[in-house]
Amino acid sequence: MSHTPIKLLIAEDELNLSYVLQKELIRQGCVVTVAHNGDDAIRFARQEEFHVALLDLMMPGANGIQVLRALSEQEPAPEVIIMTGHATVNTALEAMKLGAYDYLTKPCSLAELTEVVRKANEKNRLKRDNLVLQSLVRHSVGNGAATRTGHHGIITHSEKLYTVLSQIELIAPNHAPVFISGEAGTGKELVAQAIHHASPRRTKPFVTLNCATTPESLIEAELFGHEAGAFAAARTRQLGLFELANHGTLFLEEIGCLSPVAQSRLQRTLETMSFYRIGGTRKIEVDVRIIVSSSQNLHLAMQQDLFRSELFHRLNSVRIAMPPLRERVEDIMPIAEHFLKTFAPNRLIMISPETRRVLTSYQWPGNVQELRNVIERAVIVSQGNLIQPNDLLVELASRDAYAPRTEAGSSYDSVALGMDHGLGMVPEAIGVAKPEGVSVVRLDETERREILTALERTNWHQGKTAELLGISPSTLYRRLREYNITKRMMRAQRATR
């Protein structure tokens, strides 16, 4: 029998025979459910998903053919083996037309029966795998293999990140949940991929969901799937990400953005590793490792009753804190060189010493993701074989390369650098003198109010909000994280006023 237990339904009204079959097939490694009439068999099949069904043809209530018809309407349907002591050509033909895998005549040997069950399960497994693969392709999910650059794809000369790498080696072999904290753009997903790649689950799917960018109304359907007809738009059955990540890893980004209802359901799922699809009646059991990340302060969210403490403590089995790029200056140039090779693989292009000083003096509020964007832009606009300071984004190129660094752990003031926030350049970036008395804080507050106003006008639809503000969705997403703006938090603040 397969290493994965075969979930087998036996429908047999002869008590002695059903007991013998149950005992033998459990000995072979199957998980067996027994029904002594056809009606119970149909009821059990609606409550639980079976891989193979062994049906007696003549039973009280619904007979074997009627049970076969009911099972064939399910998706995925179990492979059905009809077994009877009253074999006729007509019943055999009818059973095969309805999709029965095989037809056995009593008495048959246990060895023959277990071999047929094994082959039927193999066919069912191939159908299930094909369904999962189709869904994985639709979701563009890979196996999470890390880029073979540096350690687990992580480029570093920093003692802080070497500590993270040591943590990855320690925690990867087990199955405990992992919570990765850190600012936006610090590489939390890369660490999650590294954990998956170094784990026994490396050959199985690595599935991700960004809770901040997925509409609240779709979160549960994405995670748990739905049955056809579960709601107006559910025309077909859809597998959820928990099913797609079965035996692999599910990475939930920005876990703090989950609604209270989704948090509650996620907590129950993690406790039992089972759930029901939306609109479904059959319990789905999975084996999934959970990794989550957040750039929010979840302790503060718990104090404000925006995040369930029970869920936090379940997810916080192992904690990894990602240091921001400004706290590991020694990594800036190695990472920049890596991106240079990535974006200009066929060009003999280098970074000038002046540009190096600019890059290492900048505070990188957007961390590695911002550095990536800067190098990509520089490669595009660079005319020669050296990237010069004027090839960088204006907020880097226009500043003194030796600008003093802020204290470790503080957020660099991007407005003071004249940074383009996507809502129009602030005066200093375009060479216009800043009026006296206008503080950086006031500019931040003005931008925050503009974003909130636009969100309210679009009923918090992030795509429409970005269009209204004239910025990209990714820029809006970064701003929401920087200003810690969430719909629930804003409503909670209003409620306390």
N, C-alpha and C positions, 0 to 999 in steps of 0.2 A: 504494500500500500504506500501511498505518497507520504512524505514527511508532513505535509499539511493535512490535518484530519479531514476526512470526507464526511460531510454532513448528510446523513442518510435518513430518509423517511421510509418506514416499513408500514404498509397497510395490509394487515392479515388478521382474519377473524378467528383462525385456529390458534388457541392460546399456547399450546405446547410448541407448535411450529414457530410461532412468533418469538417465543422465549429462546428457542435454539438458535434462530437466525440472529436475534439481538445479541446473544452471548458470543457467538462466533465472530460477528462483524465488529463488535467492540474489541474483541481480542486482536482483530486485524488492524485496529487503530481508528475505526470509524466512530463518529459521534452519532448515536442512533436515537431516533424518536419513533415510538410505536403507536399506531392507531389501530383499533380493533373494528372499525367500520369506516365506510367511505366518507361519511359526513365529517367525522373527526379528522380524517386525513386532509380534506379540503380546508378545514378550519386551521389546522396546524400550519399548512403551507401558506396561508394568508398572514400568519403571525411571524413566520420565520423563513429565511431563505435556505433551501436545501440544494445540494449538488446532484444527488441521485435519489430517485423514488422507486421503491420495490413494491409493486401493487399486485394483490390478489385480484383475479378477475371477478369472482363471485363473493360479494360481501353484503352484510346488512346495510341498508341505506343506499347511498350512491355506489354503483358497481365500479369495477376497475376502469372501464371505458369512460364512464362519466367523470371519474376523478382525473383521468388522463386529459380529457377535454379541458377541465378547469385548470390543471397545471400548465397546459400548453399556452394558455392565455397570459401567463405571468412572464415578466421580463426581468432577468434572464430565467427561462424555464429550466427546471431540473431535467436531467436525462431520466426517462422512465423505462423501467424494466417490468413487463407484465409477466406474472407467474400464475399458472393455473393448472388444475388437474382436469379441466374440461376443455381441452384444446380443440378448436375447429379451424378449418381454413378461413372461414368468413371472419371470425373474431380476430384471427392473426392478421389478416389483411387490413381490417378496420383499425387495429391498434397501430400498425406500421404507417398507415395513411395519416393517422393523427400525430405521428412523430415519435412513436415509441422507439427506444434505442434497440431493444431486443425483446424476444418472446420466449419464455422458458416453460417447459412442461414439467409438472410435478410427477414423480419425485426427481430432483436433480441433485447432484453432489454439491457439497459445500465448497469444494475446490473450484468447481465450474462456476458457481454463483459468485464467489469472491473475485474471480478473474473477470467476469462480465461487469461486476460493480466497478472494479479498478479501471477497465477500459471506458466505461460510461463516464466515470469521473474525469478521465483524461480529456474526453471530448468536451465535457462541460467546462473544464478549466480553460481549454483553448478558446471557447466562446467568451468566457469571462475576461480572459486576457485581451482578446481582440476588442471587446467593448471598452476596456480601460485604456488600451492604446489609442483608440479613436478619440476618446475624451482627452487624453494627454496631448495629442496632436492639436486638438481644438483649443486647448489652454496653453499651447506652446511650452510644455513642461519638459525639462531635461532630466538627466540623472544626477545633476548637481556636481559633476566632476570639476574640481578646481583647476584654474589655469596653472600650468606647471612652471610658474615663475616665482622665484623666492621660496619661502616656506609656506606650503599650502596656498600658493598664489599671492601671499602677503609679502610685500617688499619692505624690509625694515633694517635699520641699524640701531634701533631704539631699545633700551633696556625695558621700557614700559611694554612695548609690543612683544619683546621676547618673553615676558611674563605671560602675556596672552597666549602666545604659541605654546608655552609649557602647559597652560590650562587646557588648551585644545587637545593635546596629546593625552592628558589625564582623563578627560571627560568623554572623549569620542567613543571609547569601547563600550560604555554603559548606555542605558536607555533613559536616563533621568531627563526631565525638562530642563532647558537652558534659557536664562533670561540675559539678553545682551543690551546693555544700556550705553548711551553715548549720544553726542550731538549728531545732527544730520550730516551725512557725507563722510563719516569716519570709517566706513567699511564694515558695518554690522552684518550686511548680507554676505559679504565675502567670508567673514568669520563663521557664519552659519553654514555656508557651503563647505568650508574647511572641516568643520565638525562632522558633517555628513560624509565627506570624502574619506575621512580617516576612520570611519565607523564600520561595523559589520554590515550596515545598510547601504554601503556605497554603490552597489549595483542596482538598487531600487530607486524609485523616483524621488526627486527633491522638488517639492511643490511650494510655491510662495503665494501669499496673499497680502496686499497692502491694505490694511484696515482703514487707513486715512483717506485713500483715494477711491475706495469701493463704496458706492452709495449705501447708506444705512439699510434701505429697504431690500437690498440684494445680498447683504452679508450672509444671512442664514442659508439662503439658497445656494450661494457659492460654497459655503463650508459643508453643508449636509446634503445638498442635492434636492431634487423634488420629483414627484411622480407626475405623469401626464394628467392635466386637468386640475392640479393642485391649486392653481390660480389662473387668472385670465390669460396670461402670456405663456403658460406652461403647456405647450402643445405636445411635447414629447417628454419622455423621462430623461432626467439629467443626473449623472453621477456628481456628487459633491467632492470637494478637494480632500476630505478625509478618506474617501474611498480611493481616490486617485493616488494618494500618498501611502496606501496600505503597504506595510512592511518597509516603508521608507521614512522620509522626514517631511514634516509640514512646518514651514517657516512663516510666522505671522508677524509682519512688520507693523509698527505703531499700534501695539495691542491696546494702548490706552484710549484709542478712538472707537473701540467697540461699544455699542449701546448696552444698557443694563440687561436687556432681554438676551442679547447675543452672549454677553458675559456669563449669564446664568446657564444658558444651554451649553456653552463651551465647558464650563466647570463640570456639569453633569457628565458630559462626554468623556472628559479626562478621567473622571472617577471610575467609569465603567468600561471605557473604550468601546462604547456601543451607542447607537443613536437611531432615530427614525428619520427617513427622508420627509420633507414637507409633503403632507398629503398621503404619507405612506403608513402602513400598518405592520410592516415586517421590520423587526429589529436587525440592524446592520452592525456586525462586530468587526473591528479593525485592530491592527497593531501598528501604531504610528508613534514616532518620536516627535515631540513638540519643541520647537525653538521659537522664542518670541523676542522682539526688540521694541525699544521705546526711546524716544528722545525727550519725552515728558517726565516730569517728576511724579511718579505714581504714588509716592507717599503722600504728597499734597492732594492728589486726586482722591485717594482713599479718605483723607480727612474731610474732603468736601462731598463725600458719598457719591463720587463719580466713577469709582472703580471698586469692585468687590474685593475686600481683604482676603476672603477665602480663596478666590481665584489667584490673587497675587502670591499668596504663600504656596499654593500648589505649583505655580510656574517658577517660583524663585528658588528651586532646589539648588541650582548652580548659577552663579552670577558672574558675568564677564563685563567689565567696564572698559569701554574703548576710549583711549585718550585722544583729545583733539590734536590736529596736525601742528598747532602752534606750540604744543608741549613736547614735540619731537622734531625739532628743527633739522636734526641730522638725517631725517627721512625725506625732506622736501626735494632735494636734488636727485637722489636715486629714483624717486617716484616720477619726477618730471622727465628724467632720461628715459624711463620706461614708456611713458606716454608719447615721448618724441619718436621712439622706435615704432610705436603702435600706429601713429598717425602719419609718419613719413618713412615707411619701411624701405623705400627705394631711392631716398634722397640722402646725399651727404650733407647733413645739416647739424649744426651744433648750437649750444646756448652760450652766448658771450659772457665774459666775466661780469660786465655791468648788469646784465640781465640776471645772472645768478645772485648778485647782491640784492637786487630788487625782490626776487622770489623768496630768498631766505629772510628778508626783513619784513615781508608782509605777514599779517596775522592769520589769514585764511579762515574767515568766519564760516565759509562753506566747506572747509576741510578738503579731503582728497577729491571729492566731486568737483569742487570749484577749481582746484589745480588742474584737473583733467580738462575742464572746459577752457581754461586759459591757454594751455599748451595746444589744444586742438585749434583754437582761434589763431594762435601765433604761427602755427604751421601753415595755415591757409593764407595769411596776409604777408608772411615773410617773403622778401624778394630775392635774397641772397642765400649763402650757405651758413649764415649766423643769425640767430634770433636775437634781435636788439630790444631794448626796453620799449621803444615805440611800437613794437609788434604786439605788445601785451595789451590787455584791456586797459582802458583809459584810467581806471582807478589805481592800477599798479604803476603804469608808466609815468603818471603825472606827479607821483610822490617821491620824496627823498628816499633813496635806497637804504639810508641808514636811520630811518625813522625809529624812535625808541619803541621797544616792545612793551606790551601791557603785562601786568602780572600774570603768572601762570594760572590757568584755569578761568581767567576772565574772558568775556566775549569781546572780540575786537569790534570797534565802533565803525561799521562800514559806512555810515552816513558821513562821519568825519573825513573819510577818504574820498568823498565825492562819488560814491558808488551809484551805479544805475540800478535802481530797485525795480525797474520795469514800469514805474509810474511816471517816468520822466527824470532826466538828470537833475540832481540837486545843483545849486548855483556853483559851488566850488569846482565841480567836475568840468564845467564848460567855461571856466575862466571869469565868471561873474562874481564880484565881491559879495560876500555874505553880509546882509544887513546886521548892524549891531543889535545885540539883545536877542537874536534868534538863536536859541540853543539847540544842540543836537537832540536833546530829549524832545523838544517841541517838534522837530522834524519827524522823529520816530512816531510820536503820538499822532501827528497829522496823517501819516501814511496808514497807521493802524486804524484810525477812524474812517479813512477812505475805503479801506478793505471791508470793514464791518458794514459800512453803508451799502456798498455794492453787494455784499452777501445777503443783506436783508432784502434788497430790491429783487434779487433773483431767487429768494426763498432758499438760500444756502446751496444753490446748484453751482459747484465749483467751476464747471466748464463754462457756463454762461457768465459767471463772475469774472473769470479770466478774460473773456471776450469783451465784457463791458469795460474793464480796466485797461484793455489794450496790452495785456501781458500774456505770456505762455502759461499753460496749466502748471508746468513744473516750477516756474517762478512763483506763482501764487501758492503752491504747496509749500515751498521753502519759507515764504513769508508767514504762512499760517503756523508753521512750526517754530519760527523765530519768535513770533509774538504770542505763542501758546494760545492760539485762537481755536476753540472748538465750539460747536453749536451747543452742546450740553453745558459747557463752562459758562458761556455767555448767558444762557437762560438761568443758570444757578445764581450768577451774579445779580441779574435783574430781580430774582425772587427775594434776595437778601436785602435789596435796597428799600 
